[in-house]
Amino acid sequence: MGEELREAIRVVTDKPIKYVINTHMHPDHVFGNAAFKQDNPTYVGHYKLARALGTRAKSYITASKEMMGEKAFAGSEIILPTMGIKESTTLDLGNRKLLLEPMPTAHTDNDLIVTDLKTNTLFLGDLLFSQHIPTLDGSIKGWLAVIDELSKRKADRVVPGHGPASMEFPQALEPERRYLTTVEKDVRQAIAEGKTLSEATKTAGFSEKGKWKLFDQYHVRNVTAAFAELEWE
């Protein structure tokens, strides 16, 4: 997929590829980095990305090989960012500026969003899921807080980490907000009633079943992560 992206870029321009921007650490968002090694770009990410990705590199590689097979995985590798974004930073590409903003812990602890200022297009990475159930690898409270802040912004369009090529904003955030709010509320109720984690994973958030793809694969993990966070409030 990284190679296909590079080929698509080359169809429209022969200008140097100066930057490859990673929105966060997850394998489906970073393994394509290897396709751009020949361009010697600056790999850009949240300032916490290098640590987070570095500590998970071995497990990500092992799991990906097991899921896809050696042949399909051939050529993929972990490439850590060479430029860490700790505060709002503008990259000037010449007649196009990109605003990069590191987010507090939400989907992960290394989420980075990008705004193409020329077209007012907002790239949210996996801070926005559409159709594919959101996956929690950071903080459910933090994610909901980030959604609240993002929803106050104005953008002509938003690009989700999973979903269609672009969506209307801020309406695109609402299904995700509903899902996370439901999980948070139900987990808090389970904790208040003295239920165990195992009991919570059988009931919390199941009103959302049928509204998301891959619900069975990821929902229990989301409830588990939320329970682990909220039980210490």
Buried (B, 14 or more C-beta within 10 A) or exposed (E): EBEEEBEEBEEEEEEEBEBBBBBBBBBEBBBBBBBBBEEEBEBBBBBBBBBBBEEBBEEBBEEBBEEEEEEEBEEBEBBBBEBBBEEEBEBEEEEEEBBBBBBEBBBBBBBBBBBBEEEEBBBBBBBBBBEBBBBBBBBBBBBBBBBEEBBEEEBEBBBBBBBEEBBEBBEBBEBBBEBBBBBBEBBBEBBEEEBEBEEBBEBBBBEBEEEBEEBEEBBBBBBBBBBEBBEEE
